[in-house]
Amino acid sequence: MIEPGLLVFDMDNTLLNGRVIVALAGEIGFESELYGILNRFKKGSLAGYEVSNYLAAFLKGLTPEEVVRIVSKISLADGARSTIRELGKRYKVAILSDSYTIAANHVREEIYGDIVLANILEVAHGRLTGKLLDVYKWKYDQPGCRKHGICKIDALGILANSLGLSIEETVFIGDGPPDACAMRFSGMGIGFNPSPEVEEVADIIIEDMTQLLDIL
């Protein structure tokens, strides 16, 4: 068991059994465009933040309520709600995601979390404009940085500082490459059914959320 601090969870494929943008693409009908953009990112012809901007454009005209309706169809990871509710008695709980605050705040309420940091979709007259608000000025100064829409290294520091904590007092739980970035700086990194990049840097690997109760 570590000292009380901040637990930071990735959302897609960690807290959720799926990805928000994939669910939105399936409902709205831009799946082929989504995978085309993601393939360009994998080949290195797009930066991560460019991917985020392109994908936000497909959401133009939706209401925040419609986004939440679609996100609510994605199930939580088994045991997430009960595990995090128990851990929340001793830790602050954050969601850090390169998805959207609209989705992350819905999930935060489902798991009894405390704070969220994610991309912010612009809303005008009750509907999404298809643009992201440029709130954070990410430094993107780490070697090999792929310039994701959310720099999870910088964001981890923002979350910790907001609670008067150091980045070393954070525990990061995630599965994918952007999470590996943050785990290199967090006090503890926990890989949840991790990608190879996360497996390489994580201190602990878990396959079930309830395992956190034995670790933390």
C-alpha positions in Angstrom: 0.0 0.0 0.0 1.4 3.4 -0.9 0.8 6.7 0.8 -2.5 8.5 -0.1 -2.2 10.7 -3.1 -3.7 10.9 -6.6 -4.9 8.0 -8.7 -5.0 8.9 -12.4 -6.9 6.7 -14.8 -6.8 6.6 -18.6 -10.4 6.2 -19.9 -10.6 4.5 -23.3 -9.9 0.7 -23.0 -9.1 1.2 -19.3 -12.1 2.5 -17.4 -14.2 1.8 -20.5 -14.5 -1.4 -22.5 -14.0 0.5 -25.7 -13.0 3.8 -27.2 -15.3 6.9 -27.2 -14.3 8.0 -30.7 -15.0 4.6 -32.1 -18.5 4.5 -30.5 -19.2 8.0 -31.9 -18.0 7.0 -35.4 -20.2 4.0 -35.4 -23.3 6.0 -34.4 -22.7 9.0 -36.6 -21.2 7.2 -39.6 -17.6 8.2 -40.1 -15.8 4.9 -39.4 -13.9 4.8 -42.6 -12.7 8.3 -42.2 -11.7 7.6 -38.6 -9.5 4.6 -39.6 -8.0 6.5 -42.5 -6.9 9.3 -40.1 -5.6 6.9 -37.6 -3.6 5.1 -40.2 -2.0 8.3 -41.3 -1.0 8.9 -37.7 0.5 5.5 -37.4 2.5 6.1 -40.5 3.8 9.4 -39.0 2.1 11.7 -41.5 -0.1 13.3 -38.9 0.7 14.6 -35.4 -1.6 13.5 -32.6 -3.0 16.9 -32.1 -3.9 17.1 -35.8 -5.8 13.8 -35.4 -7.7 15.3 -32.5 -8.7 18.4 -34.5 -9.7 16.3 -37.6 -11.9 14.0 -35.5 -13.6 16.8 -33.6 -14.9 18.2 -36.9 -17.0 15.1 -37.4 -18.9 15.9 -34.2 -20.2 19.2 -35.4 -23.9 19.7 -34.8 -24.2 17.1 -32.0 -25.5 18.2 -28.6 -23.5 17.4 -25.5 -26.4 15.2 -24.4 -26.2 13.2 -27.6 -22.5 12.5 -26.9 -23.3 11.4 -23.4 -26.1 9.1 -24.7 -23.6 7.4 -27.0 -20.9 7.1 -24.4 -23.3 5.7 -21.9 -23.6 2.6 -24.2 -20.0 1.7 -23.5 -19.7 -0.5 -20.5 -17.3 0.1 -17.6 -14.5 -2.2 -17.0 -15.5 -5.1 -14.7 -15.2 -4.0 -11.1 -14.2 -0.4 -11.9 -17.1 1.3 -10.1 -16.8 -0.7 -6.8 -13.0 -0.7 -6.8 -12.7 3.0 -7.4 -15.4 3.9 -4.9 -13.4 2.0 -2.2 -10.1 3.6 -3.3 -11.7 7.0 -3.3 -11.9 6.8 0.5 -8.1 7.3 0.6 -7.2 8.8 -2.7 -8.3 11.5 -5.0 -9.3 10.0 -8.4 -8.8 11.7 -11.8 -9.5 10.8 -15.3 -6.9 11.9 -17.9 -7.9 11.2 -21.4 -7.2 12.4 -25.0 -10.9 11.9 -25.6 -13.4 14.7 -24.5 -14.4 16.3 -21.2 -18.1 15.7 -22.0 -17.4 11.9 -22.1 -14.9 11.9 -19.3 -17.2 13.8 -16.9 -19.9 11.3 -17.6 -17.5 8.4 -16.7 -16.3 10.4 -13.6 -19.8 10.5 -12.3 -20.2 6.7 -12.9 -17.0 5.8 -11.0 -17.4 8.5 -8.2 -14.2 10.3 -9.4 -13.1 13.8 -8.5 -11.5 15.6 -11.5 -11.0 15.3 -15.2 -8.6 16.6 -17.8 -9.3 15.9 -21.5 -9.9 17.7 -24.8 -12.6 20.4 -24.5 -15.1 20.5 -27.4 -16.4 24.0 -28.2 -20.1 24.4 -27.7 -22.2 27.2 -29.2 -26.0 27.6 -29.0 -26.2 24.1 -27.4 -24.3 22.3 -30.1 -20.8 21.2 -30.8 -19.0 23.5 -33.3 -16.6 20.8 -34.5 -13.6 22.6 -32.9 -11.5 22.0 -29.8 -10.8 24.8 -27.4 -7.1 25.6 -27.3 -6.8 25.8 -23.5 -3.5 24.0 -22.9 -0.1 24.9 -24.4 1.6 21.6 -24.4 5.4 21.7 -24.6 5.9 18.4 -26.6 9.6 18.5 -25.6 10.2 14.8 -24.8 12.3 12.7 -27.1 10.2 10.8 -29.7 7.1 12.8 -28.8 4.1 12.1 -31.1 2.4 15.3 -30.1 -0.9 13.7 -28.9 -3.9 16.0 -28.4 -3.3 15.8 -24.7 0.3 15.6 -23.5 -0.2 13.2 -20.6 3.2 14.2 -19.1 2.3 17.8 -18.7 -1.3 17.0 -17.9 -0.2 14.7 -15.0 1.7 17.6 -13.5 -1.3 19.9 -13.9 -3.6 17.4 -12.1 -1.1 16.9 -9.3 -0.4 20.6 -8.8 -4.1 21.3 -8.7 -4.2 19.2 -5.5 -1.0 20.5 -4.0 0.8 17.3 -4.8 4.0 16.5 -6.7 4.0 14.3 -9.8 5.8 11.6 -7.7 2.7 11.3 -5.5 0.6 10.1 -8.5 -0.3 6.6 -9.5 -1.1 6.3 -13.2 -3.3 3.4 -14.6 -3.5 3.0 -18.3 -3.1 0.8 -21.4 -1.7 2.6 -24.4 1.3 4.5 -25.7 0.3 8.0 -24.4 -0.1 6.4 -21.0 3.5 5.0 -21.2 4.7 8.6 -21.5 3.0 9.6 -18.2 4.1 6.4 -16.4 7.7 7.4 -16.9 7.2 10.3 -14.5 4.4 9.1 -12.1 5.3 7.7 -8.7 3.9 4.3 -9.8 2.7 3.1 -13.2 0.1 0.3 -13.5 -0.5 -1.2 -16.8 -4.1 -2.5 -17.4 -4.1 -5.2 -20.1 -1.3 -3.1 -21.5 0.2 -2.5 -24.9 3.9 -3.4 -25.3 5.0 0.2 -24.7 3.1 0.3 -21.4 4.3 -3.1 -20.4 7.9 -2.0 -20.8 7.6 0.9 -18.4 4.8 -0.1 -15.9 5.8 -1.1 -12.4 2.9 -3.5 -12.1 0.6 -5.2 -14.6 -3.0 -6.0 -13.9 -5.8 -7.7 -15.8 -8.7 -6.9 -13.5 -9.5 -3.6 -11.8 -10.2 -5.3 -8.5 -6.5 -6.2 -8.3 -5.9 -2.5 -7.4 -7.3 -3.2 -4.0 -4.4 -5.5 -3.2 -1.8 -3.0 -4.6 -2.9 0.4 -3.3 
